[in-house]
């Protein structure tokens, strides 16, 4: 999902106001840098910053998409490499463990009786008996 690009209402409003002021008097000046030329210059600077910002967002979105694709490719390759190690050396080998997996003999599995006991305890906790 791409980021929202910015458009500013204040910029549109200032452009309309500048057009109106230019229609009144193009050389309008109220002193202390409050004139039409300064206003138009600031409008251009602001428009330039918005364009720069939106371009940066596009670059970021593109980089994020590329990173997600590379992440998927890397995950698939890593999984296939581990499968290759398990095929060549076996799932109980030290090489399989060196590749980052858990050896088959090191896996801890609950017995069937323990799993059945845990399920009955959970159901008994959910339905307490009232005496």
C-alpha positions as CSV (number, residue, x, y, z in Angstrom):
1,X,0.0,0.0,0.0
2,X,1.5,3.3,-1.0
3,X,1.7,6.3,1.1
4,X,-0.7,9.2,0.6
5,X,0.8,12.0,-1.5
6,X,0.4,15.5,-0.3
7,X,-1.6,18.3,-1.8
8,X,-2.2,21.4,0.2
9,X,-5.3,23.5,0.3
10,X,-3.3,26.5,1.6
11,X,-1.2,26.4,-1.6
12,X,-4.3,26.4,-3.8
13,X,-5.8,29.2,-1.7
14,X,-2.6,31.3,-1.9
15,X,-2.5,30.9,-5.7
16,X,-6.1,32.1,-6.1
17,X,-5.4,35.0,-3.7
18,X,-2.2,35.9,-5.7
19,X,-4.1,35.9,-8.9
20,X,-6.7,38.2,-7.4
21,X,-4.1,40.5,-6.0
22,X,-2.3,40.6,-9.3
23,X,-5.6,41.6,-10.9
24,X,-5.9,44.5,-8.5
25,X,-2.3,45.8,-8.7
26,X,0.7,43.7,-9.8
27,X,3.1,46.0,-7.9
28,X,1.2,45.8,-4.6
29,X,3.5,46.3,-1.7
30,X,2.6,46.7,2.0
31,X,6.2,46.9,3.2
32,X,8.3,44.5,5.3
33,X,8.5,41.9,2.5
34,X,4.7,41.7,2.2
35,X,4.4,42.1,-1.5
36,X,3.1,40.0,-4.4
37,X,6.5,39.1,-5.8
38,X,7.6,37.7,-2.4
39,X,4.2,35.8,-2.1
40,X,4.8,34.2,-5.6
41,X,8.3,33.3,-4.7
42,X,7.2,31.5,-1.5
43,X,4.4,29.8,-3.4
44,X,7.0,28.4,-5.8
45,X,9.3,27.3,-2.9
46,X,6.3,25.5,-1.3
47,X,5.3,23.8,-4.5
48,X,8.9,22.6,-5.0
49,X,9.0,21.2,-1.5
50,X,5.7,19.3,-2.0
51,X,7.0,17.9,-5.3
52,X,10.3,16.8,-3.5
53,X,8.3,15.3,-0.7
54,X,6.0,13.3,-3.0
55,X,8.9,12.1,-5.1
56,X,10.6,10.9,-1.9
57,X,7.5,9.0,-0.9
58,X,7.4,7.3,-4.4
59,X,11.0,6.3,-4.0
60,X,10.3,4.9,-0.5
61,X,7.3,3.0,-1.7
62,X,9.3,1.5,-4.6
63,X,12.1,0.5,-2.2
64,X,9.6,-1.1,0.2
65,X,8.1,-3.1,-2.7
66,X,11.6,-4.3,-3.8
67,X,12.5,-5.2,-0.2
68,X,9.3,-7.3,0.2
69,X,10.0,-9.1,-3.0
70,X,13.7,-9.8,-2.0
71,X,12.5,-10.9,1.4
72,X,10.2,-13.5,-0.2
73,X,12.9,-14.7,-2.5
74,X,15.5,-14.9,0.3
75,X,13.0,-16.8,2.5
76,X,12.3,-19.3,-0.3
77,X,16.0,-19.8,-1.0
78,X,16.8,-20.3,2.6
79,X,14.1,-22.9,3.0
80,X,15.3,-24.7,-0.1
81,X,18.9,-24.7,1.1
82,X,17.8,-26.2,4.4
83,X,15.8,-28.9,2.6
84,X,18.9,-29.6,0.5
85,X,21.0,-30.0,3.6
86,X,18.4,-32.3,5.2
87,X,18.3,-34.4,2.0
88,X,22.1,-34.7,1.7
89,X,23.0,-35.2,5.4
90,X,19.7,-36.1,7.1
91,X,17.5,-34.3,9.6
92,X,19.4,-35.8,12.5
93,X,22.9,-34.7,11.4
94,X,25.1,-32.0,12.9
95,X,25.2,-30.3,9.5
96,X,21.4,-29.9,9.6
97,X,21.9,-28.2,13.0
98,X,24.7,-26.1,11.7
99,X,22.4,-24.9,9.0
100,X,20.1,-23.5,11.7
101,X,17.5,-26.2,12.1
102,X,16.7,-28.4,15.1
103,X,17.9,-31.9,14.8
104,X,15.2,-34.6,14.8
105,X,16.6,-36.2,17.9
106,X,16.6,-32.9,19.8
107,X,12.9,-32.2,19.2
108,X,10.8,-32.4,22.3
109,X,7.4,-33.8,21.7
110,X,4.6,-34.2,24.2
111,X,3.3,-37.7,24.5
112,X,-0.3,-38.4,23.5
113,X,-1.3,-38.9,27.2
114,X,0.1,-35.5,28.1
115,X,-1.8,-33.8,25.3
116,X,-5.1,-35.5,26.2
117,X,-4.6,-34.6,29.8
118,X,-4.0,-30.9,28.9
119,X,-7.1,-30.8,26.8
120,X,-9.3,-32.2,29.6
121,X,-7.8,-29.7,32.1
122,X,-8.6,-26.8,29.7
123,X,-12.2,-27.9,29.4
124,X,-12.6,-28.4,33.1
125,X,-11.3,-24.9,33.8
126,X,-13.8,-23.4,31.4
127,X,-16.7,-25.2,33.0
128,X,-16.3,-25.0,36.8
129,X,-18.5,-27.2,38.9
130,X,-20.8,-25.4,41.4
131,X,-21.5,-27.4,44.5
